[in-house]
Structures are given as structure tokens and as C-alpha cells.
Amino acid sequence: MKNILKIFTVLLAILSIVSCKTEFENHNAASEDAVYNTPEAYPGIVLGMTKHFIKNSLYEIARGPGVVAREIAATNTYTTENELESGDVPNDNASIARLWRTLHYERGVAEKIIANIDDVKFVDDDEKAGIKAYAKFFEGMTTAYLAFYWEKATKENNAENQAEFFPRADVLNKALADMDAALSLVNGNPDAASYINLLVSDSFSIVDAIQVFRARIYMELGDYQNAVAAANAVDPSAMTVWTFENTTSGKNPIWTVQYDASASERWKAVEDMGVSVEAGDGRLDFYLNTAVAGPASETCGFNTNYIAGFWDNPDENIPVFLPDEVKLIKAEAYAQMGNLSDAVALIDEVRQDTSDIYGVNAGLGAWAGDATNQQEVLDEIYYNYAMELYLSGLRWLAHKRIYPNYLSGITPPVDCSKARTRNYFPYPYNEQSNNPNTPDDPSI
């Protein structure tokens, strides 16, 4: 993260935008208005919003979905992870409550940027367009994550705590519209992408980040043709990462939980990444320190290991996407449409990869399964999702798409042999208590 972040992080103290109504008078209102009317403040607002996401939401995107999809498991008596491991998740589970809250917070900052920036005069039009495009991207990204993990969600924040909930398809379409708006802004302003890329990270491509999220959203909507089109628009050689610093406030949050001497031993990686690993698959040793065993998990007794990958140093960057994810999106889309030959060709590219830009290489031979059997092809695609996209919050989604009826008729707690413990998160207690529009919880 750029050093300018340190200068402007204090701005977040007055950008208190949440999904529920506050119960006190906001004495900072004038200051907040002044900030959003000051062009010089916007780079700091953008970087503060980004830092908040990567330090808070990104950690919870790894933790909650990671436990539910058997990537990680509770290795202490903390109820948060143990509830997720069993699937019997109450409304006051700390992980889901925090993820709900932080995603709404970050979306609120993005909404505030969009609501104000058109009235602010910038010296550089490309700077203004780049910031607005990034805000639309952030609005769409946070909205998409809400739809990824909840059966219904909000499309926009409401300060009076009256946010309306919509079916996830409607929410996904809202996120897609935000992504399309962001793409139009950068396409219509030639230097806008360059400006925001240099501001956000040493290695960032807003165009590729947008296209990847468009492809992910189209897959969740079952629009396979458009998923392929979006995936084809991604530059697989473009490194796009969330960056961290080895400073008190800038450390990779997953590293902190795993390795910091003052951290609690809350969770570790499920042995073999929670799947049946094919012999010689290089992704196992990339993501896990297989030489260092952790304690058995509390609820299910899983053997565990310490993680490696993108989390074994305090300043280790986390990719926004992996090139092989893009290939797997296309492979799944083709397989779902019945084009098995193209799907298998992409599977083999992923399996035989030895030159991934981040070092996530399977190094296997060509797939030896039945290339005429759609379910076998999809099974192999899921295996590669599980091995590639560790702790990205995406394995859970892939499992639900490929095995949609997996938990039919099951109620929590879920048998420990199951590959996932829930279909959706329940709605946090604070939202249920304060927002009368909150839906009933899903059964599982």
C-alpha cells in the first residue's frame, strides 16, 4: 500500500457510513461534508477504503467461507470457527456479523464518493474519472460479496436502517451494473485506469479486476456465455494484488492470525486442503506447510497444517485473482453448456501449468478421466478450483454451483464428512434486531 495511506487513514474516523441507523448526533457531519468537497482528500479516501477492505473484509472472506468449505478448521475452543465448522451457525456468530458490517461500511464509503464527486472540480479529469470508476468497482465488489454468501441482501446502504432486501439474483445484477459502469468510465477516459492503478497498488489493474468480477458474477447467475466473454477479456499476465506492509497497522491479516507471536491459535489449514489431493500436485506444497502439523480441529477432529502460500510473511501480497481461475471459469462455463472438449482442454492447461505468475503450479499430467461424461468433467473442475483458489472465499461458491443439491434435506449440525456445512449464512443479529426488512434465516 502506498505511503500516502498513512497520511489519510485518519479520514476514516469521520467516514462513519454503516447500514444501520446511529443512535447519537453526528457532530462530524460538517467535517465529513468538507472532506468530500475537497479534491485533495479523495486519494486518501480511496486508499483508506482499500485498506479497510483488505484488513477486515478480506480476512473474513477467507475465514467464514473457508471453514464452511472445509479449507480451514477451528483449532481452539473459540465458538466462532466451531459454529461454522458444524454448520450450526447462530445469528451472533462474530465472523458473519463482522463480514456483513465491514462490507456495508466499505460500500458506504464508495457510495459517498459517487454521490459527491461529480460536484467537485478536479484539476485532472482522468484522476476524477479513475477515482469514480474505482468507487463503482468497490460498490459492485462489496455488493457481489454480499450476494455470494447470503440468500438475500441489500443493494445499497440506508442510514435510517430501512435497507430493503432482494433475492440474490437481483443483488448480483446490481453488482454487475456497477462493474459495467466502472468499465465504461475507464474506457471513456484513457488515462483514468493508469491513475487509479498507480494509486492503489504497485501491481494493480482495475480493468482486469472488473472483468474477473464480471465473470464471477455471470457464473453465479448461470449466464455462461457472458462469463466466457468476460473471462476472455482478462489479461492473464497482469499481476493484480492487494498489498500489505510490515508495519504495525499494515500486516497481512491472515499472516497475523497464523504466525504473530501474540495471535490466538484460532484456526489452521485442514490437512490436504480438505480434498483428496492427486499425487504430485504442486499446489499442496505451495499453499500448506505440510512439514508443520497443527493441532486437531475441535469440532470434527481434522488433522491440520500451518498455511504458506500468500500468508507466510507479514507483507505478503494477496492476488485479486489467479490466471488459472480465469481458465477454470471458462472450463466450467463450457462444461455447464455441454461443450466438454473445450472444457477438458482448459482443465489440462491448468493441470499442466508450470509457469504461473504467482507460482501456483499444479505440474500434473493431462487429465485421464472420461471426457465425455459431463459430471466427471465438472468434478475435475471442482477439484482444480479447490486446489487453485485456496482461502479466496470462492471454493464455497464453486461447490454450490457444481453440487447445488448437496445439502438437500440436511439440517445443522452437518456431518463432518460433508464437503460444505451451509448453503448461505444467516443474517446477523444486529441487522435482524434493527432492520425490520431483514428476511428469515435460511434453513442451512
Residue pairs with C-beta under 8 A, 6 or more apart in sequence:
1 47
1 50
1 51
1 54
1 201
1 243
1 244
1 245
1 250
2 47
2 199
2 200
2 201
4 43
4 44
4 47
4 199
5 44
5 47
5 48
5 50
5 51
7 44
8 41
8 43
8 44
8 45
8 47
8 48
9 44
9 47
9 48
9 51
9 249
11 35
11 41
11 44
11 45
11 48
12 48
12 49
12 52
14 28
14 31
14 32
14 35
15 32
15 35
15 45
15 48
15 108
15 109
15 112
16 22
16 26
16 28
16 32
17 105
17 108
17 109
17 111
17 112
17 157
17 159
18 101
18 104
18 105
18 108
18 157
18 159
19 100
19 101
19 104
19 105
19 108
19 154
19 157
19 158
19 161
19 163
19 431
19 435
20 161
20 430
20 431
20 434
20 435
21 159
21 160
21 161
21 434
22 159
26 32
35 41
35 45
36 45
36 112
36 113
36 116
36 117
36 120
37 116
37 119
37 120
38 120
39 120
39 121
39 122
39 123
39 128
42 113
42 117
42 120
42 127
42 131
43 131
43 199
45 109
45 113
46 113
46 131
46 134
46 135
46 196
46 199
46 200
47 199
47 200
48 109
49 106
49 109
49 110
49 113
49 138
50 138
50 200
50 242
51 250
52 102
52 105
52 106
52 109
53 102
53 106
53 138
53 142
53 242
54 242
54 244
54 253
54 318
55 249
55 253
56 98
56 102
56 253
57 99
57 102
57 103
57 106
57 142
57 145
58 242
58 253
58 318
59 253
59 254
59 257
60 95
60 96
60 98
60 99
60 102
61 99
61 145
61 392
61 393
62 72
62 254
62 391
62 392
62 393
63 72
63 81
63 95
63 267
64 84
64 95
64 96
64 99
64 149
64 425
65 149
65 393
65 394
65 395
65 396
65 397
66 72
66 267
66 391
66 393
66 395
67 73
67 74
67 81
67 84
67 85
67 95
67 267
67 421
68 84
68 87
68 396
68 420
68 421
68 422
69 274
69 395
69 396
69 399
69 419
69 420
70 270
70 274
70 302
70 418
70 419
70 420
70 421
71 269
71 270
71 273
71 274
71 386
71 390
71 391
71 395
72 81
72 267
72 268
72 269
72 270
72 304
72 307
72 391
73 81
73 85
73 267
73 268
73 270
73 297
73 298
73 299
73 300
73 302
73 304
74 80
74 81
74 82
74 84
74 85
74 266
74 267
74 297
74 298
74 299
75 265
75 266
75 267
75 268
75 294
75 295
75 296
75 297
75 298
75 304
76 264
76 265
76 266
76 267
76 298
77 298
78 264
78 266
79 93
80 93
80 94
80 95
80 266
81 95
81 266
81 267
81 298
82 298
82 299
83 89
83 90
83 93
84 93
84 95
84 421
84 422
85 297
85 298
85 299
85 300
85 421
86 299
86 300
86 412
86 413
86 414
86 421
87 412
87 413
87 414
87 418
87 421
87 422
87 444
88 412
88 413
88 414
89 96
89 412
89 422
89 425
89 426
90 426
90 429
91 97
91 426
91 427
91 428
91 429
91 432
91 441
92 428
92 429
93 426
93 428
96 149
96 425
96 426
96 428
97 428
97 429
97 430
99 145
99 149
99 425
100 146
100 150
100 427
100 428
100 431
101 428
101 430
103 142
103 145
103 146
104 142
104 146
104 154
104 157
106 138
106 142
107 138
107 139
107 142
107 143
107 156
107 157
108 157
109 138
110 135
110 136
110 138
110 139
110 142
111 135
111 139
111 156
111 157
113 131
113 132
113 135
114 132
114 135
114 136
114 139
117 128
117 131
117 132
117 135
118 132
120 128
122 128
124 195
125 189
126 189
126 190
126 191
126 192
126 194
126 195
127 192
127 195
129 185
129 186
129 188
129 189
129 192
130 185
130 186
130 189
130 191
130 192
130 193
130 194
130 195
130 196
130 199
130 206
131 195
131 196
132 185
133 182
133 183
133 185
133 186
133 189
133 192
133 193
133 196
133 206
134 182
134 196
134 200
134 206
136 178
136 179
136 181
136 182
136 185
137 178
137 179
137 182
137 206
137 209
137 210
137 213
139 178
140 174
140 175
140 176
140 177
140 178
140 179
140 181
140 182
140 210
140 213
141 175
141 213
143 153
143 155
143 171
143 174
143 175
143 178
144 172
144 175
144 213
144 216
144 217
145 393
146 153
146 154
146 171
147 153
147 168
147 171
147 172
147 175
147 220
148 220
148 393
148 397
149 393
149 396
149 424
149 425
150 168
150 424
150 425
150 427
151 167
151 168
151 423
151 424
151 439
151 442
152 165
152 166
152 167
152 168
152 171
152 439
153 165
153 166
153 168
153 171
154 163
154 164
154 165
154 166
154 171
155 164
155 166
155 170
155 171
155 174
156 163
156 174
157 163
158 164
161 434
161 435
162 435
162 436
162 437
163 435
163 437
164 437
165 437
165 438
165 439
166 174
168 220
169 221
172 217
172 220
172 221
173 221
175 213
175 217
176 214
176 217
176 218
176 221
179 210
179 213
179 214
179 217
180 214
182 206
182 210
183 207
183 210
183 211
183 214
185 192
186 192
186 193
186 196
186 206
186 207
186 210
193 205
193 206
193 207
196 204
196 206
197 204
197 205
197 206
200 206
201 240
201 241
201 242
201 243
202 243
203 239
203 240
203 241
203 243
203 317
204 240
204 241
204 320
205 235
205 238
205 239
205 240
207 235
208 234
208 235
208 238
208 240
208 320
208 321
209 240
209 320
209 321
211 230
211 231
211 233
211 234
212 230
212 231
212 234
212 320
212 321
212 325
212 326
214 226
214 230
215 227
215 228
215 230
215 231
215 234
215 326
215 329
216 329
216 394
216 397
218 224
218 226
218 227
218 230
219 227
219 329
219 332
219 333
219 397
219 401
220 397
220 401
222 336
224 333
224 334
224 336
224 337
225 333
225 337
227 329
227 330
227 333
228 329
228 330
228 333
228 334
231 326
231 327
231 329
231 330
231 333
232 330
234 321
234 326
236 323
236 326
236 327
236 357
237 323
237 357
239 319
239 357
239 358
240 319
240 320
240 321
241 317
241 318
241 319
241 320
242 317
242 318
242 319
242 320
243 317
244 250
244 251
244 252
244 314
244 315
244 316
244 317
244 318
245 251
245 315
246 313
246 314
246 315
250 315
251 260
251 314
251 315
252 310
252 311
252 313
252 314
252 315
252 316
252 318
254 307
254 310
254 311
254 318
254 391
255 311
255 312
255 313
255 314
255 316
256 263
256 314
257 263
257 264
257 266
257 267
258 268
258 306
258 307
258 311
258 312
259 306
259 312
259 314
260 314
265 294
265 295
268 294
268 295
268 297
268 304
268 305
268 306
268 307
269 287
269 288
269 294
269 304
269 305
269 306
269 307
270 297
270 302
270 303
270 304
271 302
271 303
271 304
271 305
272 284
273 283
273 284
273 287
273 288
273 386
273 387
273 390
274 302
274 386
274 419
275 383
275 386
275 387
275 419
277 284
277 387
278 364
278 383
280 363
280 364
281 362
281 363
281 364
281 387
282 361
282 362
282 363
282 364
283 360
283 361
283 362
283 387
283 388
283 390
284 290
284 387
285 308
286 308
286 309
286 359
286 360
286 361
287 307
287 308
287 309
287 360
287 390
287 391
288 305
288 306
288 307
288 308
288 309
289 305
289 306
289 307
289 308
289 312
290 305
292 305
292 306
293 303
293 304
293 305
294 304
294 305
294 306
295 304
296 302
296 303
296 304
297 304
299 416
300 416
301 416
302 416
307 391
309 360
309 390
309 391
310 316
310 317
310 318
310 319
310 358
310 391
311 318
311 391
319 358
322 356
322 358
322 360
322 388
322 389
323 356
323 357
324 349
324 350
324 353
324 356
324 360
324 384
324 388
325 385
325 388
325 389
325 392
325 394
327 346
327 349
327 350
328 346
328 347
328 350
328 381
328 384
328 385
328 388
330 342
330 346
331 342
331 343
331 344
331 346
331 347
331 350
331 381
332 343
332 378
332 381
332 385
332 398
332 401
332 402
334 340
334 342
334 343
334 346
335 343
335 374
335 377
335 378
335 381
336 378
338 374
340 371
340 372
340 374
340 377
341 371
343 377
343 381
344 367
344 371
344 377
347 367
347 377
347 380
347 381
347 384
348 366
348 367
350 362
350 384
350 388
351 362
351 364
351 365
351 366
351 367
351 384
352 362
352 363
352 364
352 365
352 366
353 360
353 361
353 362
353 363
354 361
354 363
355 361
360 388
362 384
362 387
367 380
369 376
369 377
369 379
369 380
370 376
370 377
371 377
378 402
379 402
381 398
381 402
382 398
382 399
382 402
382 403
385 394
385 395
385 398
386 395
386 398
389 395
389 398
396 420
399 406
399 419
399 420
400 406
400 420
400 423
403 419
406 418
406 419
406 420
407 414
407 418
407 420
407 422
407 423
407 444
410 418
410 444
411 443
411 444
412 421
412 422
412 444
414 420
414 421
414 422
414 444
422 444
423 442
423 444
424 442
424 444
426 441
426 442
427 438
427 439
427 441
431 438
432 438
